[in-house]
Amino acid sequence: MRRGELWRAPSPLRDRVILIVSAQAVIDRGATMLYGVEADEQDPGAILLVAPVEVDGTARWLNVQRGLTRIYRPTLTQSYGMADQAVLDQVDALLRVSLDL
């Protein structure tokens, strides 16, 4: 598992796709709780804190305005691969703005 990887994270409420944003050192240590950003199916519109991403051939939107999502690692069931570096750079910048870093 890598930082910047997109994963399927089904839950009883809905089937989610998550971009992993936890530090790679945390992931490598085997932490069971990770941080991610949800990739929404519907475009949230003209919101500044959104980055488009393609997941399995489908357009989705990483909505940083919603905040970070805590994910229990064992619930991640399917990897969709890495997001493009440009998307990761954009998400990093959006996280810095939204968290005032």
C-alpha positions as CSV (number, residue, x, y, z in Angstrom):
1,M,0.0,0.0,0.0
2,R,1.3,3.5,-0.9
3,R,0.4,7.1,-0.2
4,G,-1.5,8.4,-3.2
5,E,-3.1,5.0,-4.0
6,L,-6.9,4.8,-4.6
7,W,-8.7,2.0,-2.8
8,R,-12.3,0.7,-2.6
9,A,-13.6,1.0,0.9
10,P,-17.1,-0.5,1.1
11,S,-19.2,0.3,4.1
12,P,-22.8,-0.6,5.2
13,L,-23.9,2.8,4.1
14,R,-22.2,3.1,0.7
15,D,-19.4,1.9,-1.5
16,R,-16.6,4.4,-1.3
17,V,-13.3,5.1,-3.2
18,I,-10.6,6.6,-1.0
19,L,-7.3,8.3,-1.9
20,I,-4.8,7.4,0.8
21,V,-3.1,10.5,2.2
22,S,-1.4,9.2,5.3
23,A,2.4,9.6,5.4
24,Q,4.2,6.6,3.9
25,A,6.1,6.0,7.1
26,V,2.8,5.5,8.9
27,I,1.6,3.1,6.3
28,D,4.9,1.1,6.3
29,R,4.6,0.7,10.1
30,G,1.3,-1.1,9.6
31,A,-1.0,1.4,11.2
32,T,-4.6,0.1,11.2
33,M,-6.1,3.5,10.9
34,L,-5.2,5.6,7.9
35,Y,-6.3,9.0,6.6
36,G,-7.8,9.5,3.2
37,V,-9.9,11.8,1.0
38,E,-13.1,10.4,-0.6
39,A,-13.5,10.4,-4.3
40,D,-17.1,11.4,-4.9
41,E,-19.1,10.2,-7.9
42,Q,-20.9,13.5,-8.4
43,D,-19.2,16.7,-9.2
44,P,-19.8,19.0,-6.2
45,G,-19.7,22.1,-8.5
46,A,-17.7,25.2,-8.2
47,I,-15.9,24.5,-4.9
48,L,-12.3,25.5,-4.6
49,L,-11.2,22.5,-2.7
50,V,-11.9,19.8,-5.3
51,A,-9.5,17.8,-7.5
52,P,-10.7,15.6,-10.4
53,V,-9.3,12.0,-10.6
54,E,-10.0,9.1,-12.8
55,V,-10.9,5.8,-11.1
56,D,-11.2,2.7,-13.2
57,G,-12.1,4.7,-16.2
58,T,-14.7,6.9,-14.4
59,A,-14.3,10.5,-13.5
60,R,-14.6,11.3,-9.7
61,W,-13.9,14.3,-7.6
62,L,-11.6,14.4,-4.5
63,N,-13.5,16.8,-2.2
64,V,-11.0,18.1,0.3
65,Q,-13.6,20.5,1.7
66,R,-15.4,17.4,3.3
67,G,-12.2,16.9,5.4
68,L,-10.1,13.9,6.0
69,T,-11.7,10.5,6.4
70,R,-10.3,7.9,8.8
71,I,-10.2,4.5,7.3
72,Y,-9.8,1.1,9.0
73,R,-7.1,-0.5,6.9
74,P,-8.6,-4.0,6.8
75,T,-11.8,-2.6,5.2
76,L,-9.8,-1.6,2.0
77,T,-10.7,-4.3,-0.4
78,Q,-9.5,-3.4,-3.9
79,S,-6.7,-1.1,-5.2
80,Y,-7.3,1.0,-8.2
81,G,-3.7,2.0,-8.5
82,M,-1.9,5.2,-8.0
83,A,-3.4,8.6,-8.7
84,D,-1.4,10.8,-11.2
85,Q,1.4,12.9,-9.6
86,A,-0.4,16.1,-10.7
87,V,-3.5,15.0,-8.8
88,L,-1.4,14.2,-5.7
89,D,0.3,17.6,-5.9
90,Q,-3.0,19.3,-6.2
91,V,-4.5,17.4,-3.2
92,D,-1.4,18.2,-1.2
93,A,-1.8,21.9,-2.0
94,L,-5.6,21.8,-1.2
95,L,-4.9,20.0,2.2
96,R,-2.3,22.7,3.1
97,V,-4.9,25.4,2.3
98,S,-7.8,23.7,4.1
99,L,-5.7,22.9,7.2
100,D,-3.9,26.2,7.2
101,L,-0.4,24.6,7.0
